[in-house]
Amino acid sequence: MKLFGFSKKEHIRKRKDFLAVIASGQKLQTEHFIIYMKVNSQPFSRLGITVSRQVGKAVQRNRVKRLLREFFRLHKKDFYRGLDLVIIAKKGAADLTYQQVSGELSKVLRCKD
């Protein structure tokens, strides 16, 4: 796997995987995000993103997802290997810049920024 790539293997796509992380994962909260973390049995970390209609219209929701994927792509080397992350965006997340998203998540996930 490429160091800064984001392959399909690194996506959490199935509902049962999302629910497993949410049900038994550690929960962290920030002003704009809820983060669930759980150790997986794979040699790489995976990311799942949930952005509901409360965040905004489709364009805004897609922008939030792009920002979260970019944060994961650039910081995945700082995470423990074999970690599943599910990030749920709250209201107001659509108004953030990449620097604000990165700063907020870096504090909680203890990433170098």
C-alpha positions in Angstrom: 0.0 0.0 0.0 1.2 3.5 -0.8 2.1 5.6 2.1 -0.2 8.5 1.1 -2.7 6.6 -0.9 -6.2 5.7 0.1 -7.1 2.4 -1.3 -10.5 0.6 -1.2 -9.1 -1.7 1.5 -8.9 1.2 3.8 -12.6 2.1 3.5 -15.2 0.8 5.9 -18.1 0.2 3.6 -20.4 -2.4 5.1 -23.1 -1.6 7.6 -22.1 -4.5 9.9 -18.5 -3.1 10.1 -19.8 0.4 11.0 -22.1 -1.0 13.7 -19.3 -3.2 15.1 -17.0 -0.2 15.6 -19.8 1.9 17.0 -21.0 -0.8 19.4 -17.7 -1.8 20.9 -15.3 1.0 20.0 -13.9 3.8 22.1 -15.9 7.0 21.7 -14.3 10.5 21.5 -16.1 13.8 20.9 -15.0 17.1 19.6 -17.1 20.2 18.8 -17.9 19.1 15.3 -17.2 15.3 15.2 -17.9 12.1 17.0 -15.1 9.5 16.6 -15.3 5.8 17.3 -12.1 3.7 17.4 -11.7 0.0 17.5 -8.7 -2.3 16.9 -9.2 -4.6 13.9 -7.4 -7.8 12.9 -5.8 -6.3 9.7 -2.3 -4.8 9.2 -3.7 -1.4 8.1 -6.2 1.2 9.5 -9.6 1.8 7.9 -11.9 4.8 7.8 -15.7 5.1 7.8 -17.4 8.4 7.5 -21.0 9.4 8.2 -22.3 12.8 7.3 -26.1 13.2 7.7 -28.4 15.7 6.1 -28.3 17.8 9.3 -24.8 18.9 8.2 -26.1 20.5 5.0 -27.0 19.8 1.4 -25.2 17.3 -0.8 -22.4 19.6 -1.9 -21.6 20.5 1.8 -21.8 16.9 2.9 -19.5 15.7 0.1 -17.0 18.5 1.0 -16.9 17.3 4.6 -16.3 13.8 3.5 -13.4 14.9 1.2 -11.8 16.8 4.1 -12.1 13.8 6.4 -10.6 11.5 3.8 -7.7 13.9 3.2 -7.0 14.1 6.9 -7.0 10.3 7.1 -4.8 9.9 4.0 -2.2 12.3 5.3 -2.2 11.1 9.0 -2.7 7.4 8.7 1.0 6.8 9.3 0.5 8.3 12.7 -2.2 5.9 13.8 -1.7 2.5 15.2 -1.8 -0.2 12.6 -5.0 -2.1 12.5 -7.3 0.6 13.8 -10.9 1.1 12.5 -12.1 4.7 12.7 -15.7 5.8 12.2 -16.1 9.6 12.1 -19.6 11.1 12.4 -19.9 14.8 11.4 -22.1 17.1 13.5 -23.9 20.3 12.6 -21.4 23.0 11.7 -18.8 20.7 10.2 -19.5 22.1 6.7 -18.2 25.5 7.7 -14.8 24.3 8.7 -11.6 24.6 6.6 -9.1 21.8 6.2 -6.8 23.4 8.8 -9.7 23.5 11.4 -10.6 19.9 10.7 -7.0 18.8 11.0 -6.4 20.7 14.2 -9.6 19.4 15.8 -9.0 15.8 15.0 -5.2 15.9 15.6 -5.8 17.0 19.2 -8.2 14.1 19.9 -6.3 11.4 17.9 -2.9 12.6 19.0 -1.4 13.0 15.5 1.5 15.2 14.7 0.4 18.2 12.7 
